Every structure is written in structure tokens, then in C-alpha cells.
């Protein structure tokens, strides 16, 4: 049943009209709120960006990494050699080893006149040799092995091949290889550092220029580890070289690589 009021409207229309009125009042308020929020949104970031740009200008940094590498001819060789002897008893194995090693000492100290500090023992041990019985799962000692290992320092690189041959003749039945290196690395380390810094500067200049800036000064430097990569000649390689040349031991010294890295922070302007 529809009821009319005295103004000709239905009660439902009058009720709805009353409900819409607050909405009409809220719309301007919402518009004001949105406008206010827009002002904050537009105005807020602007001073924030300007502040960041100011800090960037005054304290702008660029950090780059640089690497430096130097290749140099080695000036020293380290030979790993030794004597290995076997006998029925530990005492006999050790005695045979001592006699054989005496001949090597005579070669190094008398013939080659090496300094005592250039020949050092790197290992000496006597150990039993076992034979395993598969039938009963037992093992027994069948003898002993004595081993005396040394490292020889030689600065006569041209004579390394002959020295290796003479060591074998004197009784060194173990030659594990030769390592070529530079004895005083500091001068090459400094050169590698200079190259690393120069590379870092070039990188910083390129990046700064691409960004419309320029490098002003160094703020911080961090150096990485210095690496030296020596040249190794194993016994197998030397034996193959000797076989190919049909003569004495052939040794190629190669080049030693000394490298380092730096991380540099520059102030920009």
C-alpha cells in the first residue's frame, strides 16, 4: 500500500531523499580531501628529491674495482727431490738411505757449492711395507721403506736440467718436480698495484663522464690479496720432454704471474 504525504511525495521517496542529502554533503568534503591529498602527494616528493640531489652533489661517490697483473721471468727454482730405499729391517732401510743421501749432499755442497740454507729437509720417515693375505684377511710386514725428501733452491736457471740429471745419477730416485718463482716479489707487487689503480681510475672516469660528472678525488682504497702464480714442472712433464729431446732433462721456465686487485671510491664533482 502506497501512502502519499501532504507534499505529494510517497513516504519511500521522502525517506530516500533524506538519505541522499548526507551523500551530497560528503561529496565536496571528499573532493577537498582528495585535492588535499593530491597536493601532499605532488608537493611531498618534490622537496625529498631535491634534498637527495643536494646530498648527491655534495657527497656523490663512485666505487669501482681495478685489477693489475704483471708477468715476469722467474729468477729462482725450487726442486723437490729425495731418496727412497727399501730393506728387510727398518735399520737397514735407514742405513741405505743415509749412504745414498750422502752422495747427494756431496753433489750439492761440493760440486755445486750450494749454501746450507738452500737445501732443506721437507720430510723423513721410515714405514713398514705390508703384504695382505686375501685368504685369511691378515697382513704381515715384509720390509721397510725409508724416505728422505728435500727442497733445493737454485738461482742458476740455465743449469736446472743438468742439476736434475746429476741428482738422479747421484742417487736421487725421487724427483717430484720443479717450481719456478720470483724470489723478491715486492717490486712486482707494487707494479701490479699501480696497474690496478690505473684501471680503477679509467673505469671511474668513464662512468662519471657518462653520468655527466667528473672524478674529483680518491676517498677510500681497499686492496685485495696479492697472488703469485709460479710455474710448475712435474716429473712426468720433464720425463716426456727429455724423451722428446732424446737427451737430458728439458725444463721450460715460463713466466710467473703476479696480480692484485683494488676497490676504490672516488668523490665526484
Buried (B, 14 or more C-beta within 10 A) or exposed (E): EEEEEEEEEEEEEEEEEEEEEEEEEEEEEEEEEEEEEEEEEEEEEEEEEEEEEEEEEEEBEBBBBBBBBBEBEBBBBBBBBBBBBBBEEBEBBBBBBEEBBEBBEEBBBEEBEBEEEBBEEEEBEBEBBEEEEEEEEEEEEEBBBBBBBBBBBBEEBEBBBBBBBBBBEBBBEBBBBBBBBBEEBEEBBBBBBEBBBEBBBEBBBEBBEEEEBEBEEBBEBEBBEBEBEBBEBBBEBBEEBBEEEEEBBBBEBBBBBBBBBBBBBBBBE
